């Protein structure tokens, strides 16, 4: 059985690889996700869901990226994969639905 230390090392190594891949993609392919994030959070609030997402401000338009999903009721948070879809008016969509559902359940819903 692998140790938690080796698991943590793999996670850090994966994060470094992901950061390098994003850096290689260059700034030309990055877009501002702030508007899509605000709209997604507004929709969560409208639906009465006790969650808020916090995403990187600049993301690659054709790649999945991780956002923090935080409970507005409890001290709970999770990292969930999202993606931006749509034409010029990008929308934030959950790429990892099971992780999002787990975060929703942990939030006290």
Beta strands, then each sheet from edge to edge (+ up, - down):
strand 1: 30-32
strand 2: 51-55
strand 3: 58-60
strand 4: 65-71
strand 5: 77-85
strand 6: 91-94
sheet 1: 1+ 3-
sheet 2: 2+ 4- 5+ 6-
end
